[in-house]
Amino acid sequence: MNNNHKTIGFIGTGVMGKSMAGHILNEGHKLLVYNRTQSRAKELVDKGAVWIETVGELAEQSDIIITMVGYPQDVKEVYLGEEGILNKAKKGTYAIDMTTSSPILARDIHSQAIERGIHTLDAPVSGGDVGAQQAKLAIMVGGLKEDFDYVKPILELMGTNIVLQGGPGSGQHTKMCNQIAIASNMIGVCEAILYAEKAGLDPNVVLQSIETGAAGSWSLSNLAPRMIKGDFEPGFYIKHFIKDMKIAIESAEEMKLYTPGLRLAKSLYEKLEEDKKENKGTQALYLLLANQVATV
């Protein structure tokens, strides 16, 4: 089938969702949008998107639905609620959840969707606000291959590294691998920048040397410069990262897997949450470590 003339509904137009939906709109698709805070969809509506008052109405009118919401409980409500996608979407609709959520929930949604003739995929992303703005997100997909093949042209409007990882839930499991790798890496990035500053070096010059070597990472190249500038605004919220780490720990425990680095990172970010910094970007871990004094 051809999805060039389909109506696409987008639920969740926050920091990343707004940019992702914008690429779909720019390609000429008819775009319906819904967000709990309507003002966050204004920019898209001004560019030609159509505001829809409820999730249910959007589901009824869409051929392909993309969700990019905050927490697993939001995903559950949007998909499984009385006025949610599975109860309101027409048979044959494709629904793609791009939220980082629970693998177990993704499988549950898929099994209930099949009973209603609805196609679902879990497709969480990585790349932060920069990746979303540049349409260079990594998209990790779980679901049936034929469903993946159908929606891939839409996913290609938002990302460049799009991989079908396996069946339902596999995209979410892959995103947990991503978040586990980032969690410990962020500690190292913060410590490296703080070390450079304490040693009297220019951290920007240090970055020139280390970001292309063995220490190189996305966080080092994209978030360390923000730390140095004192920019702690969210490309990815601390509160959402804590949510992701909780899911990862729960999944790891289910598999009897020991993850000390992940647990340490979560405990540090929870201190930032206690300090009311949950709406800062993940690079704000720098602030916590900068205020600590080493004891021997």
N, C-alpha and C positions, 0 to 999 in steps of 0.2 A: 504493500500500500504506500501511497504517497502522503507524507505529512507536511508538504509545503503549504497546503491550504487549510490546515487545522487550526482550531481555536485552542490557545494554550492559556491555562490558568496558573497563576503564580501566587502562592500563599507564603507570606513572610518576606517583607521588603526592608529588612534591616541593613546593617553594615555591609554584608556580603550579598544578600538577596537582591538589593536594589540594583547593584551592578550586573549581577547575573541576569536578572529580568530585563535589564536595559539592552543587553546584547541580543536577546530574543526579539525585542521590540524593534531594534535597529535593523534586523534582518527582514522586517516587513510582515512578521506574523501578527495576527490579531491577538492581543494580550489582555487578559482579564487579571486584575490584581485584588488581593485582599490582605489586610494587615490589621492586627488588633489596634494599633495606633494609626489612624487613617492618615495623619499628617506625614508619616514616613513613606507613603505611597504618592504624595503630591507631585514630586518631580517626575515620576513615571507617567502619571495621569496628564500632566502638562505636556508631555511629549507624545501623547496619543493612546496610552493604555486606558482601559475602561475599569473604573472602580466598581466593585461588586460588594454589596452590603454584608453578605454572610458566606461562610465556607460552603454551606449547602447549596446556595444559589450558584456559586462559582462552579462547584462540582457538576451541577446539572447542565451547565452551559459549555463545559470544556470537553475537548477530545483528549487532550494531554494535560495532566495536572502535575505541577512541581511544587513541592513543599520544602521550605527552608526556615524552620521554626527553632525555638530555643532548647527545649528539654524533652526527654522521652514522654513525660506526661502530656506535653503539648502535642506531640506526634500521635499519642493514643487518642486524645480528644479529637483531633482533626480528622483522623482516619476512622476511628471506631465509635465516636460519639453518635448520639441519636440524629444529629444534624450534620454528621460527618461525611467524608468522601464515600465510604463504602455503602452507606445507606442512600446517598443521593446521586452518585454518578451513574450514568447509563452504561449498560452492558457494552463491553468493547473499549471502554476508557482505559487509558494508560496513566498510572500514577507513579511518580518518581519522588521518593523521599530523599532529599539531599542533606537533611539534618544529620548530625552525628548523634546516633541514638543506640538503643540496645539491640544486639543481634537477635535475642529471643523475641523482642517485640516485632522486629522486621519479619521474622518467620511467621509469627502469629498473624500479622496483617496480611501476608501473602496467602496463607492458607484460607483465611476468611474471604479474601478478594476472589480467589479462584471459584469459590462457591457462588459468587455473584457475577461471574464472567468478566471480572475486572483484572487487568494486568498490572502488577506492581513490581517495582524494583527499589532496592535500597542503594543509594549512590552518594554517600558522603564525600566531601571534598577536602582538599588541603591546598594551601597557598595564600590564605589570609585575604585581607582587603586588596592587597596589591595584585595577587593572582586573579581575584574576582574582577577587578577593574580592567586588567589586561587580557581577560579571557584566556588565562594560562593556568587554570586550576588543574590539579591532579584529581581525577574522579574515579573512585573505587566502587565498582558495581557488583551487586549480588542479585541474582534472578535467573530467569530462563533466557537461553541464548537468543531465541526468536524475538523475545520482547526487547532485549538489549539491542539487537540489530535494527529493530524498528525505530527506537528512540535515539540511537546514536547520533544521527544528524543534528538533533536538538542539543544533545550534550556537547557536541563539537563547537557549538556557539559559545560555550562557557569555559571549555577546558582544552588542553592539548595532550594530556596524558590520561587516556580513558581506557581502563582495563576491566574486563569482565573477570571477576575473581572466582566465581563459582555460583552455587545456588543461593536462594534467599538467605540473607543474613551475612553472606560472605563479604559484602562491601563494608558492613559495620565492623566485622572482625578485622578487616584490613586497616580500617581507620584507627582501630585500637592499637595496632602495631605502629602506625604512624605517630599517634599521640604518646605512646610509651617511649619511642625514640626521641621525640621532642622534649619530653619532660626532663630527662637527665641532661640532655644537651643544653637546655636553657640555663641550668645551673652553671654549667661550664662556661657558657658564653658570658654570663654576668660576672663570674669570678675572673675571667680573662680580662675583661674591660676594666674592672676595678683594680686588678693587679697592675695593669699598664699605667693607670692613673696614679696609683700609689708609688710606682717606681719612677715617676717623673717623665714618663714617655708620652708622646702624642698618640692617643688611642686610635685616631684616624690613620696615622702612618703605620701603626702596628697592624691594623686591619688589612692594609695593602699587602703586607707580608704573609699574614696567616690565613686569610680567607681563601686563597688559591691553593693552599697546601693541604696536608693531611687533616688539619683542623676544620677545613671548610665545611659549611652547612648553610642551609637556607636561613636559619635563625641568625647566624653570625653575619651574613651578608645583608640581611634585610632589617633585623631588629637591633643589632649592636649599634648601627649609626643612629637609630632613634634614641637609644639609651644615652649616647654621647651628647646628643642635642638637648636632652632633657624632655623628649617627646614621649609621653606615656599614655597618649590617647589610644583607644582600642582599634587595632586591626582585627584582633580577636580578644574578646572579653575574658578576664580572669574567671568570672563566674561560670562561663561556659567551659573553660579549660578544666576547672575543678569538677564540673559535671562529667566531662569526658574521662577524667582520671578515675572517678568513682566507678563508672561503667567498666573501665579497663580492669580495675582491681577486682570487681565482682566477677567478671568473666575469667580472669586469671585464677581466682580462688576456685571457681567451678572446675577448672582444669588442673588444680593442684600445682599451680605455677608460682614460684617465689619471685617477687618483683621488688627488691629493696630500693632501687633507684626511683621507681615510680612512686612508691610510698613516701620517700623523702621529699620528692618534688611536691606531692599533694599536701604534705604537712606544711611546707613553706608557703605555698599559695594560700592555704587556709589561714595563715597568720596575716596575709595581706587582706583577706576577706574580713577578718576580725578588725582590721584597721580601716574598714569601710572603703577599700580600694577595689572592690569586686567589679566595678565598671571601668577600670583602667585596662590597658592592654597587657598582654602576658609579659612584655618586656619590663613591666614595673617590678618584677622580681629584683631587678637591680637596686631599687630603693630599699627593699628589705635587707639585702646583703650589705649595702653600703652603710647601713646604720648599726651593723653588728661589729663587735670588737673581739678579735681572736684572743683566746686564753690558752695558755700552755699548761 
